[in-house]
Amino acid sequence: MSKLVVKKIDGKMKVCNKQVKMGMEKEKEHDDLTKGDPKKIKMIVDAHLKEDPEYYTKLEKMESV
């Protein structure tokens, strides 16, 4: 499992790009809601990563079982 990198920049927590990239790819499945709009997809990703900064790593592991 890759190590999560979270940094505080300008008073905000920033999640590693790997999690964001994984999320952007995974959340394309919600095309019915997002119509492929990257901003809308990113909103879904951000919501999941706010809930758990390792959300997509854990999801990938769970789905591979």
PAKOL-935335 format. One record per atom (N, C-alpha, C, O): residue number from 1; atom name; x, z, y. Coordinates in nm, 3 decimals. Last residue first. Layout:
% residues N
{rec NUM "CA" {X Z Y}} ...
END
This chain:
% residues 65
{rec 65 "N" {-1.104 -0.361 -0.792}} {rec 65 "CA" {-1.124 -0.282 -0.915}} {rec 65 "C" {-1.226 -0.349 -1.003}} {rec 65 "O" {-1.257 -0.299 -1.111}} {rec 64 "N" {-1.093 -0.488 -0.554}} {rec 64 "CA" {-1.009 -0.543 -0.660}} {rec 64 "C" {-1.027 -0.470 -0.794}} {rec 64 "O" {-0.973 -0.511 -0.896}} {rec 63 "N" {-1.244 -0.344 -0.376}} {rec 63 "CA" {-1.300 -0.469 -0.426}} {rec 63 "C" {-1.218 -0.528 -0.542}} {rec 63 "O" {-1.270 -0.609 -0.619}} {rec 62 "N" {-1.069 -0.133 -0.316}} {rec 62 "CA" {-1.196 -0.105 -0.383}} {rec 62 "C" {-1.254 -0.233 -0.446}} {rec 62 "O" {-1.308 -0.228 -0.556}} {rec 61 "N" {-0.865 -0.269 -0.182}} {rec 61 "CA" {-0.835 -0.196 -0.305}} {rec 61 "C" {-0.963 -0.173 -0.385}} {rec 61 "O" {-0.965 -0.191 -0.507}} {rec 60 "N" {-1.008 -0.361 0.041}} {rec 60 "CA" {-0.942 -0.456 -0.048}} {rec 60 "C" {-0.912 -0.391 -0.184}} {rec 60 "O" {-0.933 -0.453 -0.288}} {rec 59 "N" {-1.082 -0.118 0.156}} {rec 59 "CA" {-1.184 -0.210 0.110}} {rec 59 "C" {-1.125 -0.309 0.009}} {rec 59 "O" {-1.185 -0.336 -0.095}} {rec 58 "N" {-0.831 -0.013 0.229}} {rec 58 "CA" {-0.913 0.058 0.132}} {rec 58 "C" {-1.020 -0.034 0.073}} {rec 58 "O" {-1.047 -0.028 -0.047}} {rec 57 "N" {-0.758 -0.205 0.416}} {rec 57 "CA" {-0.671 -0.180 0.300}} {rec 57 "C" {-0.752 -0.112 0.190}} {rec 57 "O" {-0.742 -0.149 0.073}} {rec 56 "N" {-0.965 -0.175 0.601}} {rec 56 "CA" {-0.953 -0.300 0.526}} {rec 56 "C" {-0.859 -0.289 0.407}} {rec 56 "O" {-0.878 -0.358 0.307}} {rec 55 "N" {-0.933 0.098 0.700}} {rec 55 "CA" {-1.058 0.048 0.642}} {rec 55 "C" {-1.036 -0.074 0.553}} {rec 55 "O" {-1.085 -0.077 0.439}} {rec 54 "N" {-0.753 0.260 0.821}} {rec 54 "CA" {-0.709 0.189 0.701}} {rec 54 "C" {-0.827 0.124 0.629}} {rec 54 "O" {-0.820 0.099 0.509}} {rec 53 "N" {-0.886 0.387 1.030}} {rec 53 "CA" {-0.777 0.292 1.064}} {rec 53 "C" {-0.722 0.216 0.943}} {rec 53 "O" {-0.651 0.117 0.961}} {rec 52 "N" {-1.223 0.419 1.038}} {rec 52 "CA" {-1.109 0.448 0.950}} {rec 52 "C" {-1.000 0.345 0.977}} {rec 52 "O" {-1.020 0.227 0.950}} {rec 51 "N" {-1.376 0.379 1.271}} {rec 51 "CA" {-1.425 0.469 1.165}} {rec 51 "C" {-1.310 0.514 1.075}} {rec 51 "O" {-1.299 0.631 1.040}} {rec 50 "N" {-1.225 0.189 1.393}} {rec 50 "CA" {-1.248 0.315 1.464}} {rec 50 "C" {-1.294 0.422 1.365}} {rec 50 "O" {-1.256 0.539 1.374}} {rec 49 "N" {-1.247 -0.014 1.212}} {rec 49 "CA" {-1.117 0.050 1.228}} {rec 49 "C" {-1.126 0.180 1.308}} {rec 49 "O" {-1.043 0.269 1.292}} {rec 48 "N" {-1.518 -0.087 1.246}} {rec 48 "CA" {-1.471 -0.037 1.117}} {rec 48 "C" {-1.338 0.038 1.131}} {rec 48 "O" {-1.320 0.142 1.068}} {rec 47 "N" {-1.512 -0.171 1.515}} {rec 47 "CA" {-1.602 -0.062 1.474}} {rec 47 "C" {-1.556 -0.002 1.341}} {rec 47 "O" {-1.554 0.120 1.326}} {rec 46 "N" {-1.330 -0.384 1.505}} {rec 46 "CA" {-1.300 -0.265 1.584}} {rec 46 "C" {-1.386 -0.145 1.542}} {rec 46 "O" {-1.337 -0.032 1.534}} {rec 45 "N" {-1.480 -0.565 1.348}} {rec 45 "CA" {-1.351 -0.514 1.302}} {rec 45 "C" {-1.317 -0.383 1.374}} {rec 45 "O" {-1.280 -0.284 1.311}} {rec 44 "N" {-1.692 -0.617 1.522}} {rec 44 "CA" {-1.718 -0.558 1.390}} {rec 44 "C" {-1.591 -0.493 1.336}} {rec 44 "O" {-1.595 -0.381 1.285}} {rec 43 "N" {-1.551 -0.732 1.733}} {rec 43 "CA" {-1.631 -0.611 1.757}} {rec 43 "C" {-1.662 -0.540 1.626}} {rec 43 "O" {-1.658 -0.417 1.619}} {rec 42 "N" {-1.447 -0.959 1.612}} {rec 42 "CA" {-1.354 -0.852 1.652}} {rec 42 "C" {-1.429 -0.722 1.681}} {rec 42 "O" {-1.377 -0.614 1.656}} {rec 41 "N" {-1.679 -1.111 1.594}} {rec 41 "CA" {-1.612 -1.068 1.472}} {rec 41 "C" {-1.520 -0.950 1.503}} {rec 41 "O" {-1.517 -0.853 1.428}} {rec 40 "N" {-1.723 -1.156 1.865}} {rec 40 "CA" {-1.821 -1.079 1.789}} {rec 40 "C" {-1.760 -1.027 1.659}} {rec 40 "O" {-1.786 -0.914 1.618}} {rec 39 "N" {-1.497 -1.309 1.922}} {rec 39 "CA" {-1.521 -1.185 1.996}} {rec 39 "C" {-1.619 -1.095 1.921}} {rec 39 "O" {-1.600 -0.974 1.915}} {rec 38 "N" {-1.522 -1.536 1.756}} {rec 38 "CA" {-1.416 -1.439 1.732}} {rec 38 "C" {-1.436 -1.307 1.806}} {rec 38 "O" {-1.395 -1.202 1.756}} {rec 37 "N" {-1.813 -1.656 1.621}} {rec 37 "CA" {-1.755 -1.616 1.750}} {rec 37 "C" {-1.650 -1.506 1.727}} {rec 37 "O" {-1.684 -1.396 1.683}} {rec 36 "N" {-1.956 -1.732 1.398}} {rec 36 "CA" {-1.815 -1.767 1.405}} {rec 36 "C" {-1.745 -1.729 1.534}} {rec 36 "O" {-1.630 -1.766 1.555}} {rec 35 "N" {-2.201 -1.613 1.421}} {rec 35 "CA" {-2.194 -1.758 1.444}} {rec 35 "C" {-2.049 -1.804 1.463}} {rec 35 "O" {-2.023 -1.901 1.534}} {rec 34 "N" {-2.253 -1.349 1.361}} {rec 34 "CA" {-2.151 -1.380 1.462}} {rec 34 "C" {-2.146 -1.526 1.502}} {rec 34 "O" {-2.092 -1.559 1.608}} {rec 33 "N" {-2.451 -1.340 1.165}} {rec 33 "CA" {-2.463 -1.257 1.285}} {rec 33 "C" {-2.371 -1.304 1.398}} {rec 33 "O" {-2.409 -1.300 1.515}} {rec 32 "N" {-2.372 -1.522 0.977}} {rec 32 "CA" {-2.513 -1.523 1.016}} {rec 32 "C" {-2.536 -1.441 1.143}} {rec 32 "O" {-2.629 -1.468 1.220}} {rec 31 "N" {-2.113 -1.450 0.923}} {rec 31 "CA" {-2.136 -1.567 1.009}} {rec 31 "C" {-2.281 -1.575 1.055}} {rec 31 "O" {-2.309 -1.630 1.162}} {rec 30 "N" {-1.985 -1.246 0.787}} {rec 30 "CA" {-2.102 -1.215 0.868}} {rec 30 "C" {-2.135 -1.329 0.966}} {rec 30 "O" {-2.180 -1.304 1.078}} {rec 29 "N" {-1.749 -1.327 0.679}} {rec 29 "CA" {-1.866 -1.332 0.592}} {rec 29 "C" {-1.995 -1.300 0.667}} {rec 29 "O" {-2.104 -1.324 0.615}} {rec 28 "N" {-1.554 -1.265 0.852}} {rec 28 "CA" {-1.611 -1.400 0.865}} {rec 28 "C" {-1.734 -1.416 0.777}} {rec 28 "O" {-1.815 -1.507 0.797}} {rec 27 "N" {-1.440 -1.026 0.787}} {rec 27 "CA" {-1.569 -1.023 0.857}} {rec 27 "C" {-1.626 -1.161 0.888}} {rec 27 "O" {-1.735 -1.172 0.943}} {rec 26 "N" {-1.191 -1.096 0.673}} {rec 26 "CA" {-1.299 -1.042 0.591}} {rec 26 "C" {-1.435 -1.053 0.660}} {rec 26 "O" {-1.535 -1.086 0.595}} {rec 25 "N" {-1.039 -1.181 0.895}} {rec 25 "CA" {-1.064 -1.271 0.782}} {rec 25 "C" {-1.186 -1.225 0.702}} {rec 25 "O" {-1.272 -1.305 0.667}} {rec 24 "N" {-1.038 -0.956 1.053}} {rec 24 "CA" {-1.088 -1.081 1.110}} {rec 24 "C" {-1.120 -1.182 0.999}} {rec 24 "O" {-1.216 -1.258 1.009}} {rec 23 "N" {-0.917 -0.770 0.877}} {rec 23 "CA" {-1.057 -0.756 0.918}} {rec 23 "C" {-1.115 -0.886 0.972}} {rec 23 "O" {-1.229 -0.921 0.940}} {rec 22 "N" {-0.655 -0.863 0.862}} {rec 22 "CA" {-0.735 -0.851 0.740}} {rec 22 "C" {-0.883 -0.847 0.775}} {rec 22 "O" {-0.965 -0.913 0.710}} {rec 21 "N" {-0.589 -0.837 1.135}} {rec 21 "CA" {-0.590 -0.970 1.071}} {rec 21 "C" {-0.672 -0.968 0.943}} {rec 21 "O" {-0.750 -1.060 0.916}} {rec 20 "N" {-0.606 -0.557 1.162}} {rec 20 "CA" {-0.692 -0.644 1.243}} {rec 20 "C" {-0.702 -0.782 1.178}} {rec 20 "O" {-0.811 -0.838 1.169}} {rec 19 "N" {-0.407 -0.473 0.986}} {rec 19 "CA" {-0.545 -0.433 0.962}} {rec 19 "C" {-0.642 -0.523 1.039}} {rec 19 "O" {-0.747 -0.561 0.987}} {rec 18 "N" {-0.183 -0.590 1.114}} {rec 18 "CA" {-0.217 -0.627 0.976}} {rec 18 "C" {-0.363 -0.592 0.946}} {rec 18 "O" {-0.435 -0.673 0.886}} {rec 17 "N" {-0.156 -0.468 1.362}} {rec 17 "CA" {-0.210 -0.604 1.356}} {rec 17 "C" {-0.250 -0.645 1.216}} {rec 17 "O" {-0.340 -0.727 1.199}} {rec 16 "N" {-0.255 -0.125 1.378}} {rec 16 "CA" {-0.160 -0.230 1.345}} {rec 16 "C" {-0.229 -0.365 1.329}} {rec 16 "O" {-0.345 -0.374 1.287}} {rec 15 "N" {-0.440 -0.006 1.659}} {rec 15 "CA" {-0.421 -0.016 1.515}} {rec 15 "C" {-0.330 -0.134 1.486}} {rec 15 "O" {-0.328 -0.231 1.561}} {rec 14 "N" {-0.403 0.208 1.928}} {rec 14 "CA" {-0.395 0.069 1.885}} {rec 14 "C" {-0.361 0.066 1.737}} {rec 14 "O" {-0.265 0.128 1.694}} {rec 13 "N" {-0.572 0.426 2.137}} {rec 13 "CA" {-0.510 0.409 2.007}} {rec 13 "C" {-0.515 0.262 1.968}} {rec 13 "O" {-0.621 0.199 1.975}} {rec 12 "N" {-0.493 0.461 2.482}} {rec 12 "CA" {-0.583 0.413 2.377}} {rec 12 "C" {-0.505 0.399 2.248}} {rec 12 "O" {-0.387 0.363 2.248}} {rec 11 "N" {-0.316 0.521 2.684}} {rec 11 "CA" {-0.419 0.619 2.654}} {rec 11 "C" {-0.516 0.577 2.545}} {rec 11 "O" {-0.612 0.650 2.517}} {rec 10 "N" {-0.137 0.306 2.676}} {rec 10 "CA" {-0.226 0.323 2.791}} {rec 10 "C" {-0.344 0.415 2.760}} {rec 10 "O" {-0.456 0.391 2.804}} {rec 9 "N" {-0.124 0.345 2.336}} {rec 9 "CA" {-0.079 0.261 2.446}} {rec 9 "C" {-0.182 0.271 2.558}} {rec 9 "O" {-0.301 0.248 2.535}} {rec 8 "N" {-0.027 0.486 2.049}} {rec 8 "CA" {-0.107 0.516 2.167}} {rec 8 "C" {-0.047 0.438 2.284}} {rec 8 "O" {0.066 0.463 2.325}} {rec 7 "N" {-0.043 0.322 1.734}} {rec 7 "CA" {0.031 0.361 1.854}} {rec 7 "C" {-0.066 0.393 1.965}} {rec 7 "O" {-0.174 0.334 1.975}} {rec 6 "N" {-0.016 0.310 1.392}} {rec 6 "CA" {-0.109 0.334 1.502}} {rec 6 "C" {-0.026 0.385 1.619}} {rec 6 "O" {0.052 0.479 1.606}} {rec 5 "N" {0.030 0.152 1.099}} {rec 5 "CA" {0.098 0.181 1.225}} {rec 5 "C" {-0.008 0.193 1.334}} {rec 5 "O" {-0.079 0.097 1.363}} {rec 4 "N" {0.029 0.225 0.758}} {rec 4 "CA" {-0.049 0.198 0.878}} {rec 4 "C" {0.031 0.238 1.001}} {rec 4 "O" {0.092 0.345 1.006}} {rec 3 "N" {0.208 0.072 0.504}} {rec 3 "CA" {0.196 0.188 0.591}} {rec 3 "C" {0.124 0.148 0.719}} {rec 3 "O" {0.157 0.045 0.779}} {rec 2 "N" {0.056 -0.081 0.219}} {rec 2 "CA" {0.135 -0.087 0.342}} {rec 2 "C" {0.110 0.036 0.427}} {rec 2 "O" {0.002 0.096 0.422}} {rec 1 "N" {0.085 0.000 -0.118}} {rec 1 "CA" {0.000 0.000 0.000}} {rec 1 "C" {0.090 0.000 0.124}} {rec 1 "O" {0.188 0.074 0.130}} 
END
